[in-house]
């Protein structure tokens, strides 16, 4: 991350990894990944069905990240600079 920040002060390793992490959370069918997805969407109250609520901002991040991953994997953005 230090190298990225030295070249771009808005660089974030989290933003760079989010597309891949989103893809894994939405497509990996392992129990462990399912638990991570529940925690990401519901937060620490994921197991309390009476009080848990969906964090829509996190769902939006997840969907956006998956979309970015899909575009990247398709090669549709090759040769185009990505705005940060």
N, C-alpha and C positions, 0 to 999 in steps of 0.2 A: 504494500500500500504506500510505503514511503516513496518509492520510485514513481508511482502514479501521481502522488501529490506534488512531487517536485516538477512534474511536467504539466499538471493541470490541478489548480487549487480546488476545483469542484469534484475531483475524482473521489469515488467511494467504492471500496471493495464490495460492500453489500450490494450496491446498485449493479455492479458488474456480475455478481453471482446470482442475483435474484432470478433472472430468467431460467437458469439451470435448476435452481432449487425449486422454483415453481413447477417446472416440468416434472421433477421427481416427486413432489408432493401430490401432484394430480394424476400421475400415471403409475407409480410404483404401488403394487398391491400388497406389500408386506404389512404385517401388523404394526411393526415399529413405525413405518412411514405413516400409516393411518393415524397412529397416536400423535405423531408430530403435526399432521394436518389438523387434527382436532384441536390441539393446543394452539396452533397458529390462528385458527378461525374463532375459537371460543375463549382462549386465554386460560388462566389457571382454574377457572370454574367449569372446565369442560365436562367433568364427571357429574356435576350437579344439574340434572336435567330441569329442575324447577327454577333455577336462578340463572343459568347460563344464557348468554345472548350472543348473537353473531356480531362480530366486529366487521362491519361492512367496509371500512377503510382497508382492512387486511385482505378481505376477499377481493377488493378492487386491485390491490397490489399483486395478489396472486394471479388473477386473470390477466392483468397487464404484463406481468413477467412471463407468463406462459405464451402470450401473444408475441412478445419480443423474441422469445426462444424459437418459436415456430418460424417467424420471419427470418431469423438468423440461420436456422438450420436449412431453410429452403434456398438460401443464397440470394434472396430477393434484394438484399441491401448491399451486395458486393460492389465495391467501388464508391460507395456513398459514405460520407462522414456522418457519424451519429452525433446529434446535438447533445450536450451534457447540461 
